[in-house]
């Protein structure tokens, strides 16, 4: 039971790190779009 919980925690932390990277990329992408639309 302990091992299963541990692997679940590793999987969850990995998912969180991936979600964090995706969120940062989306924010940068949106900022770039806003910046380009403001320059026009």
PDB file with one MODEL, atoms N, CA, C and O in Angstrom:
MODEL        1
ATOM      1  N   UNK A   1       0.831  -1.200   0.000  1.00  0.00           N
ATOM      2  CA  UNK A   1       0.000   0.000   0.000  1.00  0.00           C
ATOM      3  C   UNK A   1       0.870   1.255   0.000  1.00  0.00           C
ATOM      4  O   UNK A   1       0.582   2.220  -0.708  1.00  0.00           O
ATOM      5  N   UNK A   2       1.935   1.232   0.802  1.00  0.00           N
ATOM      6  CA  UNK A   2       2.813   2.398   0.888  1.00  0.00           C
ATOM      7  C   UNK A   2       3.496   2.664  -0.456  1.00  0.00           C
ATOM      8  O   UNK A   2       3.618   3.811  -0.885  1.00  0.00           O
ATOM      9  N   UNK A   3       3.941   1.585  -1.115  1.00  0.00           N
ATOM     10  CA  UNK A   3       4.620   1.733  -2.400  1.00  0.00           C
ATOM     11  C   UNK A   3       3.690   2.306  -3.454  1.00  0.00           C
ATOM     12  O   UNK A   3       4.102   3.123  -4.277  1.00  0.00           O
ATOM     13  N   UNK A   4       2.430   1.873  -3.427  1.00  0.00           N
ATOM     14  CA  UNK A   4       1.456   2.364  -4.395  1.00  0.00           C
ATOM     15  C   UNK A   4       1.217   3.858  -4.192  1.00  0.00           C
ATOM     16  O   UNK A   4       1.139   4.620  -5.156  1.00  0.00           O
ATOM     17  N   UNK A   5       1.101   4.265  -2.937  1.00  0.00           N
ATOM     18  CA  UNK A   5       0.889   5.675  -2.626  1.00  0.00           C
ATOM     19  C   UNK A   5       2.097   6.505  -3.059  1.00  0.00           C
ATOM     20  O   UNK A   5       1.949   7.627  -3.543  1.00  0.00           O
ATOM     21  N   UNK A   6       3.293   5.940  -2.879  1.00  0.00           N
ATOM     22  CA  UNK A   6       4.517   6.652  -3.230  1.00  0.00           C
ATOM     23  C   UNK A   6       4.582   6.885  -4.737  1.00  0.00           C
ATOM     24  O   UNK A   6       4.901   7.988  -5.182  1.00  0.00           O
ATOM     25  N   UNK A   7       4.279   5.848  -5.528  1.00  0.00           N
ATOM     26  CA  UNK A   7       4.313   5.988  -6.985  1.00  0.00           C
ATOM     27  C   UNK A   7       3.241   6.973  -7.442  1.00  0.00           C
ATOM     28  O   UNK A   7       3.429   7.697  -8.420  1.00  0.00           O
ATOM     29  N   UNK A   8       2.123   6.994  -6.732  1.00  0.00           N
ATOM     30  CA  UNK A   8       1.049   7.928  -7.061  1.00  0.00           C
ATOM     31  C   UNK A   8       1.502   9.363  -6.813  1.00  0.00           C
ATOM     32  O   UNK A   8       1.186  10.268  -7.585  1.00  0.00           O
ATOM     33  N   UNK A   9       2.249   9.560  -5.720  1.00  0.00           N
ATOM     34  CA  UNK A   9       2.771  10.893  -5.402  1.00  0.00           C
ATOM     35  C   UNK A   9       3.775  11.348  -6.460  1.00  0.00           C
ATOM     36  O   UNK A   9       3.786  12.515  -6.853  1.00  0.00           O
ATOM     37  N   UNK A  10       4.619  10.419  -6.919  1.00  0.00           N
ATOM     38  CA  UNK A  10       5.602  10.748  -7.957  1.00  0.00           C
ATOM     39  C   UNK A  10       4.878  11.135  -9.244  1.00  0.00           C
ATOM     40  O   UNK A  10       5.249  12.105  -9.905  1.00  0.00           O
ATOM     41  N   UNK A  11       3.839  10.366  -9.594  1.00  0.00           N
ATOM     42  CA  UNK A  11       3.074  10.633 -10.803  1.00  0.00           C
ATOM     43  C   UNK A  11       2.374  11.984 -10.692  1.00  0.00           C
ATOM     44  O   UNK A  11       2.325  12.743 -11.660  1.00  0.00           O
ATOM     45  N   UNK A  12       1.832  12.284  -9.510  1.00  0.00           N
ATOM     46  CA  UNK A  12       1.109  13.533  -9.290  1.00  0.00           C
ATOM     47  C   UNK A  12       2.049  14.730  -9.359  1.00  0.00           C
ATOM     48  O   UNK A  12       1.709  15.758  -9.946  1.00  0.00           O
ATOM     49  N   UNK A  13       3.241  14.597  -8.754  1.00  0.00           N
ATOM     50  CA  UNK A  13       4.216  15.691  -8.770  1.00  0.00           C
ATOM     51  C   UNK A  13       4.716  15.924 -10.194  1.00  0.00           C
ATOM     52  O   UNK A  13       4.951  17.063 -10.599  1.00  0.00           O
ATOM     53  N   UNK A  14       4.875  14.840 -10.949  1.00  0.00           N
ATOM     54  CA  UNK A  14       5.292  14.958 -12.347  1.00  0.00           C
ATOM     55  C   UNK A  14       4.223  15.667 -13.162  1.00  0.00           C
ATOM     56  O   UNK A  14       4.527  16.510 -14.006  1.00  0.00           O
ATOM     57  N   UNK A  15       2.959  15.316 -12.901  1.00  0.00           N
ATOM     58  CA  UNK A  15       1.845  15.951 -13.599  1.00  0.00           C
ATOM     59  C   UNK A  15       1.774  17.434 -13.255  1.00  0.00           C
ATOM     60  O   UNK A  15       1.500  18.264 -14.122  1.00  0.00           O
ATOM     61  N   UNK A  16       2.022  17.767 -11.983  1.00  0.00           N
ATOM     62  CA  UNK A  16       1.988  19.163 -11.543  1.00  0.00           C
ATOM     63  C   UNK A  16       3.079  19.977 -12.229  1.00  0.00           C
ATOM     64  O   UNK A  16       2.839  21.107 -12.655  1.00  0.00           O
ATOM     65  N   UNK A  17       4.279  19.402 -12.338  1.00  0.00           N
ATOM     66  CA  UNK A  17       5.393  20.120 -12.967  1.00  0.00           C
ATOM     67  C   UNK A  17       5.109  20.348 -14.447  1.00  0.00           C
ATOM     68  O   UNK A  17       5.419  21.411 -14.985  1.00  0.00           O
ATOM     69  N   UNK A  18       4.514  19.342 -15.111  1.00  0.00           N
ATOM     70  CA  UNK A  18       4.172  19.477 -16.530  1.00  0.00           C
ATOM     71  C   UNK A  18       3.090  20.542 -16.703  1.00  0.00           C
ATOM     72  O   UNK A  18       3.164  21.365 -17.615  1.00  0.00           O
ATOM     73  N   UNK A  19       2.087  20.524 -15.827  1.00  0.00           N
ATOM     74  CA  UNK A  19       1.000  21.502 -15.898  1.00  0.00           C
ATOM     75  C   UNK A  19       1.537  22.915 -15.664  1.00  0.00           C
ATOM     76  O   UNK A  19       1.070  23.873 -16.280  1.00  0.00           O
ATOM     77  N   UNK A  20       2.522  23.036 -14.767  1.00  0.00           N
ATOM     78  CA  UNK A  20       3.120  24.335 -14.465  1.00  0.00           C
ATOM     79  C   UNK A  20       3.856  24.876 -15.688  1.00  0.00           C
ATOM     80  O   UNK A  20       3.736  26.057 -16.017  1.00  0.00           O
ATOM     81  N   UNK A  21       4.618  24.012 -16.363  1.00  0.00           N
ATOM     82  CA  UNK A  21       5.352  24.416 -17.567  1.00  0.00           C
ATOM     83  C   UNK A  21       4.380  24.841 -18.660  1.00  0.00           C
ATOM     84  O   UNK A  21       4.599  25.852 -19.328  1.00  0.00           O
ATOM     85  N   UNK A  22       3.301  24.070 -18.849  1.00  0.00           N
ATOM     86  CA  UNK A  22       2.303  24.398 -19.869  1.00  0.00           C
ATOM     87  C   UNK A  22       1.645  25.741 -19.554  1.00  0.00           C
ATOM     88  O   UNK A  22       1.415  26.549 -20.454  1.00  0.00           O
ATOM     89  N   UNK A  23       1.342  25.977 -18.276  1.00  0.00           N
ATOM     90  CA  UNK A  23       0.707  27.235 -17.874  1.00  0.00           C
ATOM     91  C   UNK A  23       1.622  28.423 -18.161  1.00  0.00           C
ATOM     92  O   UNK A  23       1.162  29.465 -18.628  1.00  0.00           O
ATOM     93  N   UNK A  24       2.923  28.267 -17.881  1.00  0.00           N
ATOM     94  CA  UNK A  24       3.892  29.336 -18.133  1.00  0.00           C
ATOM     95  C   UNK A  24       3.987  29.626 -19.631  1.00  0.00           C
ATOM     96  O   UNK A  24       4.038  30.787 -20.038  1.00  0.00           O
ATOM     97  N   UNK A  25       4.011  28.569 -20.454  1.00  0.00           N
ATOM     98  CA  UNK A  25       4.088  28.732 -21.909  1.00  0.00           C
ATOM     99  C   UNK A  25       2.852  29.467 -22.418  1.00  0.00           C
ATOM    100  O   UNK A  25       2.963  30.347 -23.271  1.00  0.00           O
ATOM    101  N   UNK A  26       1.669  29.112 -21.898  1.00  0.00           N
ATOM    102  CA  UNK A  26       0.425  29.758 -22.322  1.00  0.00           C
ATOM    103  C   UNK A  26       0.437  31.238 -21.950  1.00  0.00           C
ATOM    104  O   UNK A  26       0.025  32.080 -22.748  1.00  0.00           O
ATOM    105  N   UNK A  27       0.904  31.563 -20.745  1.00  0.00           N
ATOM    106  CA  UNK A  27       0.963  32.958 -20.296  1.00  0.00           C
ATOM    107  C   UNK A  27       1.899  33.766 -21.186  1.00  0.00           C
ATOM    108  O   UNK A  27       1.559  34.875 -21.596  1.00  0.00           O
ATOM    109  N   UNK A  28       3.086  33.215 -21.491  1.00  0.00           N
ATOM    110  CA  UNK A  28       4.049  33.902 -22.355  1.00  0.00           C
ATOM    111  C   UNK A  28       3.458  34.101 -23.747  1.00  0.00           C
ATOM    112  O   UNK A  28       3.619  35.161 -24.352  1.00  0.00           O
ATOM    113  N   UNK A  29       2.767  33.065 -24.255  1.00  0.00           N
ATOM    114  CA  UNK A  29       2.144  33.136 -25.580  1.00  0.00           C
ATOM    115  C   UNK A  29       1.068  34.224 -25.616  1.00  0.00           C
ATOM    116  O   UNK A  29       0.990  34.994 -26.573  1.00  0.00           O
ATOM    117  N   UNK A  30       0.243  34.282 -24.570  1.00  0.00           N
ATOM    118  CA  UNK A  30      -0.810  35.298 -24.506  1.00  0.00           C
ATOM    119  C   UNK A  30      -0.214  36.700 -24.399  1.00  0.00           C
ATOM    120  O   UNK A  30      -0.705  37.631 -25.037  1.00  0.00           O
ATOM    121  N   UNK A  31       0.841  36.858 -23.598  1.00  0.00           N
ATOM    122  CA  UNK A  31       1.495  38.160 -23.458  1.00  0.00           C
ATOM    123  C   UNK A  31       2.070  38.616 -24.797  1.00  0.00           C
ATOM    124  O   UNK A  31       2.011  39.799 -25.131  1.00  0.00           O
ATOM    125  N   UNK A  32       2.631  37.670 -25.566  1.00  0.00           N
ATOM    126  CA  UNK A  32       3.201  37.992 -26.872  1.00  0.00           C
ATOM    127  C   UNK A  32       2.102  38.459 -27.829  1.00  0.00           C
ATOM    128  O   UNK A  32       2.298  39.412 -28.582  1.00  0.00           O
ATOM    129  N   UNK A  33       0.944  37.785 -27.798  1.00  0.00           N
ATOM    130  CA  UNK A  33      -0.181  38.159 -28.663  1.00  0.00           C
ATOM    131  C   UNK A  33      -0.687  39.556 -28.293  1.00  0.00           C
ATOM    132  O   UNK A  33      -0.945  40.376 -29.174  1.00  0.00           O
ATOM    133  N   UNK A  34      -0.827  39.827 -26.993  1.00  0.00           N
ATOM    134  CA  UNK A  34      -1.305  41.135 -26.533  1.00  0.00           C
ATOM    135  C   UNK A  34      -0.312  42.222 -26.929  1.00  0.00           C
ATOM    136  O   UNK A  34      -0.711  43.307 -27.352  1.00  0.00           O
ATOM    137  N   UNK A  35       0.978  41.932 -26.791  1.00  0.00           N
ATOM    138  CA  UNK A  35       2.006  42.909 -27.122  1.00  0.00           C
ATOM    139  C   UNK A  35       1.978  43.233 -28.612  1.00  0.00           C
ATOM    140  O   UNK A  35       2.100  44.395 -28.999  1.00  0.00           O
ATOM    141  N   UNK A  36       1.815  42.199 -29.456  1.00  0.00           N
ATOM    142  CA  UNK A  36       1.783  42.419 -30.904  1.00  0.00           C
ATOM    143  C   UNK A  36       0.539  43.197 -31.311  1.00  0.00           C
ATOM    144  O   UNK A  36       0.606  44.051 -32.195  1.00  0.00           O
ATOM    145  N   UNK A  37      -0.603  42.911 -30.674  1.00  0.00           N
ATOM    146  CA  UNK A  37      -1.842  43.605 -31.026  1.00  0.00           C
ATOM    147  C   UNK A  37      -1.796  45.058 -30.551  1.00  0.00           C
ATOM    148  O   UNK A  37      -2.435  45.922 -31.151  1.00  0.00           O
ATOM    149  N   UNK A  38      -1.051  45.334 -29.485  1.00  0.00           N
ATOM    150  CA  UNK A  38      -0.935  46.703 -28.981  1.00  0.00           C
ATOM    151  C   UNK A  38      -0.015  47.537 -29.878  1.00  0.00           C
ATOM    152  O   UNK A  38      -0.189  48.750 -29.997  1.00  0.00           O
ATOM    153  N   UNK A  39       0.964  46.878 -30.507  1.00  0.00           N
ATOM    154  CA  UNK A  39       1.914  47.612 -31.347  1.00  0.00           C
ATOM    155  C   UNK A  39       1.276  48.068 -32.652  1.00  0.00           C
ATOM    156  O   UNK A  39       1.711  49.059 -33.239  1.00  0.00           O
ATOM    157  N   UNK A  40       0.249  47.359 -33.113  1.00  0.00           N
ATOM    158  CA  UNK A  40      -0.359  47.700 -34.401  1.00  0.00           C
ATOM    159  C   UNK A  40      -1.111  49.022 -34.362  1.00  0.00           C
ATOM    160  O   UNK A  40      -1.676  49.441 -35.373  1.00  0.00           O
TER     161      UNK A  40
ENDMDL
END
